[in-house]
Structures are given as C-alpha cells and as structure tokens.
Amino acid sequence: MKGGAPGRGLGAAAPGPLPSPGVTFAPELLARIGTFASRLSAAREREDVARRRALQGEGEEFAGHRPYRPGEDLRRLDWNLLARLDRPFVRVHRAGSSESWVVLIDSSASMAVGRPGKMQSAAEAAAAAMALGLRLGARIELRLAKGDEPSAAMHLARRSDLAQAVGELQRMDASKGCGLESFLGDDSLLSTLRAGSGRGGRGAGRILLFGDFLDVDPRRVMALGQGRRHVHLGQVFAPEEWDPGARGSVDATAGAAAPSSAAPSALGGALWVDPEHPSAPRPASAADIAQYLVRLEAFVESWSRLARDHRMTHAVWRSDEPFEDHLPALLR
Amino acid sequence: MTLWLDIHGHPLGLSWGFEQPAAAALFLLPAVVVALSFQRTRPRSLWLGTARFFPDHGEKAGSERRRSIPWSRVAAIAGMAFGTLALMGPAPAPLEPGPERFACVVDRSPSLYLPAENAAGNATGAGTRLAEALARMEEALTERSERSGREVELVWVDGSEPGARVAGLMSLGNRPLGDRPPSDWLERSRVPRPETRFAAFDSVGTIWITDRQPAFPGQRAGYVASGGAAAPGVIATTRSEGGAPAALLWSGEPGAALRIQVDGQVSRVAIDPALPGLVFQLANLWAADRGVQVVDGGARPAEVELIITQVSREPGTDPAAAGSDRGGRVGRDGWTALVSKGSASSESEAGFPWLAAEDGSPVLASRPGAVNCAIIEFLTPPDDAAAFAVSMAGLFDAAILPHPDVVPLEERQGAGPGAVSLPRDSLPLDQLDPRTLERLAGEAAGRARGVLLAVAALAGALALWLRLGNR
C-alpha cells in the first residue's frame, strides 16, 4: 500500500507529523559504512580463495594483487611481479565481481515510525550493502521512489558512485514515498530481471529488499527468486513496534518521543495510529498488546519461513540497532 | 484535630495544632496534581507502523477520554500530603498547668490564739497569731501562684489530731486558696489538745502553720510562723492565802515573779441536784476545796468549766429500763459500795467510763468539762470513805476545764519574729507536672512527625516503584 497522507480522517485523535520521515547520513555514519564494507569484503575475499581451492577452473575475473602468504598455492603467485620487484605477490580474482545487484528500499509512511526511523535504518543497511557490493565489483541498481511512484533506476559501478547514491537516499521522504509492493509491481524492474542479470553482466545476481514488508505480497517476492538470483530480505521494525508498552513510544500528537506511560495498565485511552491507515486508530489495553505481539511474531515468522523455504536470506532487526549486527548475516 | 492519649492510666485529651501552619500552602501542590489528573485530556496518539496487528475496537473506544489517576500518582499525592503535614509540625497545644496543692498542718496550741503582736508588742491587726500566720501564708502563696502561673489549692490538717497524716490527703477533699481552715479551728478549743508534732508531717508539699519558727525545720516541708511578743496574763488558777479563789499572773517579763490576783478569774462548776447524795456532797466539798465557784445546775456547758450531771432516771420511770436488774457492787481506787443504777440516756453523754458495774455498764463517765453519773443511790456507803473522796476528787480534777483566760506560761512566751518558708514542691497529685507534660507533648509531636515522614517516604517509594514497574 502506498503511504498516502497520514492523519487524514483521524478526527479527535488526529496525529502530528511522522517522527522520522527522512534519512540523514552523518559523516561518522559514512565512515562506519566504509569500514564495514572493507572488513566484509576482505572476509568475502578469503571465502573466495577457499572456494576456488575446492572448485578449480571456476570462471574468475582478475581483481588485483596482494602479498603472498606462506602456504598458499604457488600457482597463484605472479612470477613476473616477483622478478620485477623481488617480492612475492599473488593474483586476486573475484567471483562476484561480475554480479548485478538490485537494491529496493521501502519508503512508505510506516517506515517513518521510530527513533531512529525504520527508513533511516533501512537506508543505512542499503548503503552499507551497496558499499560492499561496489568493493566486490558488483554493478548495482538502486531503485527509489519519486513521489508515490517508483522512479527510474540509478546505476552504480564504481565506489565513487556511492556518494551519489547516498545523496539520493537522503532525499527519500517516507511521508511521500511508496512501498515495496509498488516496486515489485513495476514493469521496468521485472523486465530488468527477465533480461538476465542486468546490463550484460554475468553471474546469478542479487536482489536486496529493505523495509517492514507490511504490504508486500509474498508471492511477488517468491517470484524474484526464480533462476539463479539470490534474494535478501532485510526486515526492520521500530522499537515501539516490538514492545508497544515499553519506553520510546512515539507520541504522534507531540511528534516526539514520549516517556513511556504506555504500559498496559497506563495506556488507557492511548491511540495507536497506523501511518498508512490513519483513519482507524487502535486503542490498546493489556490484552490488546498481548494479542498484538502474537500477531506481529506470527507475521515475522511467516517471512522467515518463506525465506527458508525458497533459499532466500532473511534478517530482522530494530531500527535502533546498528546495521553491522545484522547485515553480514543478511548478505552471506 | 483531637487525639486521645493514655498517659499513666489517665486519659488526657490533647488538643493538637501545628507549629508551622504556613506550610499548609504546600497542600496546593497535591491539589494541583489531583486537579490536573482529573482534567479531561485528549488521548495520546502514538504512531505505529504495525498498528494493524491490534484488534480493532472501532472508533468509540478511541474517542474515550482519560480520567483515571494512576496508582503511582495516587501514592505520590499521598506522599506529598503526608510530607506537608510533617512539615507543618504537628504538636500538642500548650497545656494549662494544673493547680499546686499543699497540705497545711495547723498548730492548734493555745499560743496560736493569743493576740497577734509583733516583736515590739504592737498589734498587727490580724487578730490571733493563727490568723496572722494564715495571712502570711496566703500572701506567700499568692506570690508563688503569680510567679508560676498555677492555681493553688490547700488541704487542711489538724496537727493535734491523733493519727493525722498528710499522705492520702486526696481522699479528704480540698479547699481553694483563700478559704480558711474549718471555722472551729479559728477559735481556741476549751479542751486541751495534744501538742502538734511537726516532725511527723515532714512531707513534700506540706506547710506547717504555727507561731514560732521550728527549731528543726523539715527537710521537705515548709513552715509559716506568725511570730509574736510575749503575752502577759493568767497562767493558772489557784487560791489566795486566805483560801479565796485567785489567778496566777505572769507579767511577760522573763524572770519576773508571778503575781496572784484574788478577784481574778474563777472556775465554775455546775452540780446537778439530782445526783446521789454522796456524790452531790462530795462535789460541793471538792469545789470549795479547789476554789471553784458552784453555779446553778442548769448552766450551759460554755458558761462553766465543769458540769456534773445525773444522767439516769429512777427505776420504773424509764420504760426502756423496766424489769432490768439495777443493783450491784462497784468500786475502784480501794473503795467499794453497793449501788442501784439506771441507764445513761445516750452513750455520747456518758463519755469515757470511769466506774463500771459488774455487768460492764458504766455508772460514772467523764469527758473534758463533764462528769455523768448513772448511780441512782448508794445502797451501802463506800466501805472506805477517804479513798472514795480522793478517788472522786481525782475524777473532778481531771474533768474540769481550765479557765478560758488561763494560758500556760510556756504558751505565753514570745514566739520571736515571723517567718515564711514555703516547700519547694507541691503535693504529688494524680496530675502530671508541667515539665513532664511538656516532655510528653514533645515526644508525642516527635512521634507524630516521624510517623508522617515515614508514611510520606513509603508513599513516595511506592509511587516510584509503581512508576518504574510500569516502564
């Protein structure tokens, strides 16, 4: 469902502005992303070496040199370089260097909930994933919303393209964006996927989806995993969505984090407002919260099961948790 | 607010107040919190992307207003209220001190009824030394009452009364300050009274009322002495060399010779003509020998020093005595006689038995100033007439009162200057000392404040616990 205009038709319980509709990349966040990508790419490199030992003759692409480590296969040694420099170097090849990645981010109104917001967390994870992909030589296609419709894809092939992508991410606005369902129904995306692996690329390709998946049809996601494409589902929720009775609940009236009196017994009269369905505020009691949690866990478990059954990767985190904690598992 | 405390078994109503009533302004704080809690507030709207997982109760529930006060806030309000009460400093109102009570032991010696004169011999105007002493005590107690702010109550004790004591006076009642002792105490008793032994009344809250400063003041008791100059006058009755009744005068000068006044004060005796002949004759002989004037037998007791009365009636004239055996032998002091006797008209008239019949009934009784005879007639004369005369003369000598003007020489001696020395403490009554009351009130105030602070702290802790527990 598209985000629409939150607050319409709410009547007496009309909410205030969404707490976290935008995305901001601070310099230290960019530094974290760079460090994360560097470490994870090094780890992938080691994994590639191990994989090549087991599967010799696998198609490879020269990526560069690195110092020789004792015990390594001497066939990988660059004898010419040894003769010129009198120091041992091995040639480095990347298996994923020819991959094509597609990154989709949910920018619906529900992603504006939480502090930090869910969309902020999703954008951080997406940026970190793209930084990693660029280090691994992947070609990345980033699709963002323009208004309430998916926009044209943005292509990233070099590391320097990441700065432009971050700029685009910072222009996202959950109060005006659209959800993943809109991307999955976009013909251009489908044609891209049908074309193989993007622009003349080789390899299986990866599709990375970040969002809360609240309005996503699982059948469309299953369709993405056809062929040799690998689908990564990054599911993020706000802290108050995990525990509506805990601190950090967002007072929509004040538009700021409210000290929690949202404990079940103290919640009398509090209204939970769905940014995408603001005309139906939900009063909550202790029993309501218990029932809510059961439903939420069942929802998350359904996506986890779907991922397992269809060889997808699925990770769930809270928007106040660092992307470094969950992204490695999502991108494995 | 009034609380009831039970102090030492006596319910004591304490009116409570506050030392810092201005602190009551702090009650505004919980009042404001209560008012704000009941203020209609718009329900909070909280964004939640997953709100769809809540069960839908419809719009009605969502439009309800919050009006309830959380328990944590109730506890906080209670804590604030109790804390404010503690800050106001609850304390018992100042207590009115109870009266001080003193036991006044009155010396009823004859000297106390001499004219009140100062050491120079000038009349003080108080009347008697006793009145002078009472006036001095009243003045001293009034000054003490004004200084301490406590009323004074007095309990009167006859110091010459056998068995009189100060302890347990509370059951005797009391008289307020300004009241005199019993009126008959203000007049000299014609009956000689035992000397007051003040040492037996050396108790807390006791005042000795006398004329002469005690040679050994009490350890705990105080005293009021009227003082007084030597009082010349009759110290005894006697007979002149010619046998005429006379008075023995003291000039008041120490060491001066006593003077005999022939036509002075003469004691009088009334002899009942109905007495048995032997008794009648012997009484007249005794009067003549002692120089006592015999007056008409119908004289009133106040007019004479001795009345010798026949108190029984002839047998047969008293219906109550009819048919009883009225004869018998009596005797004492070496004589016996057979007499017929009647019955005394009343035991009070009979006085102390002096001579009794074989059946134990008194036939001759005496009390100061009176001899009552129940002998109707002597059936046989006393076997020893001389012993009988001496014996009866002793009876009359013992019964006759001294002349009103006669005051023993030691009583007429000068009493020196007057003096007042009140006891330090009053009688230990069943009411508490003001200092004790003040201490108890302070302790009660401290306990009240401590309890209020503890309750306030508990309420605050409960509020915090409830608040944190809900997070």
Chai-1 contact restraints between the chains, C-beta under 6 A:
chainA,res_idxA,chainB,res_idxB,connection_type,confidence,min_distance_angstrom,max_distance_angstrom,comment,restraint_id
A,A12,B,S63,contact,1.0,0.0,6.0,A-B,restraint_1
A,A13,B,P43,contact,1.0,0.0,6.0,A-B,restraint_2
A,A13,B,S45,contact,1.0,0.0,6.0,A-B,restraint_3
A,A13,B,G62,contact,1.0,0.0,6.0,A-B,restraint_4
A,P15,B,S45,contact,1.0,0.0,6.0,A-B,restraint_5
A,S110,B,G49,contact,1.0,0.0,6.0,A-B,restraint_6
A,V113,B,W47,contact,1.0,0.0,6.0,A-B,restraint_7
A,V113,B,G49,contact,1.0,0.0,6.0,A-B,restraint_8
A,D212,B,G49,contact,1.0,0.0,6.0,A-B,restraint_9
A,E241,B,L48,contact,1.0,0.0,6.0,A-B,restraint_10
A,E241,B,T50,contact,1.0,0.0,6.0,A-B,restraint_11
A,R247,B,R471,contact,1.0,0.0,6.0,A-B,restraint_12
A,S249,B,L46,contact,1.0,0.0,6.0,A-B,restraint_13
A,V250,B,L46,contact,1.0,0.0,6.0,A-B,restraint_14
A,V250,B,W47,contact,1.0,0.0,6.0,A-B,restraint_15
A,D251,B,R44,contact,1.0,0.0,6.0,A-B,restraint_16
A,D251,B,L46,contact,1.0,0.0,6.0,A-B,restraint_17
A,A252,B,S45,contact,1.0,0.0,6.0,A-B,restraint_18
A,A252,B,L46,contact,1.0,0.0,6.0,A-B,restraint_19
A,A252,B,W47,contact,1.0,0.0,6.0,A-B,restraint_20
A,T253,B,R44,contact,1.0,0.0,6.0,A-B,restraint_21
A,T253,B,S45,contact,1.0,0.0,6.0,A-B,restraint_22
A,S260,B,R471,contact,1.0,0.0,6.0,A-B,restraint_23
A,A263,B,N470,contact,1.0,0.0,6.0,A-B,restraint_24
A,A266,B,P70,contact,1.0,0.0,6.0,A-B,restraint_25
A,A266,B,N470,contact,1.0,0.0,6.0,A-B,restraint_26
A,G268,B,R66,contact,1.0,0.0,6.0,A-B,restraint_27
A,G269,B,P43,contact,1.0,0.0,6.0,A-B,restraint_28
A,G269,B,E64,contact,1.0,0.0,6.0,A-B,restraint_29
A,G269,B,R66,contact,1.0,0.0,6.0,A-B,restraint_30
A,A270,B,R44,contact,1.0,0.0,6.0,A-B,restraint_31
A,A270,B,L46,contact,1.0,0.0,6.0,A-B,restraint_32
A,L271,B,P43,contact,1.0,0.0,6.0,A-B,restraint_33
A,L271,B,S45,contact,1.0,0.0,6.0,A-B,restraint_34
A,L271,B,G62,contact,1.0,0.0,6.0,A-B,restraint_35
A,W272,B,L46,contact,1.0,0.0,6.0,A-B,restraint_36
A,W272,B,L48,contact,1.0,0.0,6.0,A-B,restraint_37
A,W272,B,A51,contact,1.0,0.0,6.0,A-B,restraint_38
A,W272,B,F54,contact,1.0,0.0,6.0,A-B,restraint_39
A,V273,B,S45,contact,1.0,0.0,6.0,A-B,restraint_40
A,V273,B,W47,contact,1.0,0.0,6.0,A-B,restraint_41
A,D274,B,A51,contact,1.0,0.0,6.0,A-B,restraint_42
A,D274,B,R52,contact,1.0,0.0,6.0,A-B,restraint_43
A,P275,B,W47,contact,1.0,0.0,6.0,A-B,restraint_44
A,P281,B,G62,contact,1.0,0.0,6.0,A-B,restraint_45
A,R282,B,A51,contact,1.0,0.0,6.0,A-B,restraint_46
A,R282,B,F54,contact,1.0,0.0,6.0,A-B,restraint_47
A,P283,B,H57,contact,1.0,0.0,6.0,A-B,restraint_48
A,P283,B,A61,contact,1.0,0.0,6.0,A-B,restraint_49
A,P283,B,G62,contact,1.0,0.0,6.0,A-B,restraint_50
A,A284,B,F54,contact,1.0,0.0,6.0,A-B,restraint_51
A,D288,B,F54,contact,1.0,0.0,6.0,A-B,restraint_52
A,D288,B,P55,contact,1.0,0.0,6.0,A-B,restraint_53
A,Q291,B,P55,contact,1.0,0.0,6.0,A-B,restraint_54
A,Y292,B,F53,contact,1.0,0.0,6.0,A-B,restraint_55
A,Y292,B,F54,contact,1.0,0.0,6.0,A-B,restraint_56
A,R295,B,F53,contact,1.0,0.0,6.0,A-B,restraint_57
A,L296,B,T50,contact,1.0,0.0,6.0,A-B,restraint_58
A,L296,B,F53,contact,1.0,0.0,6.0,A-B,restraint_59
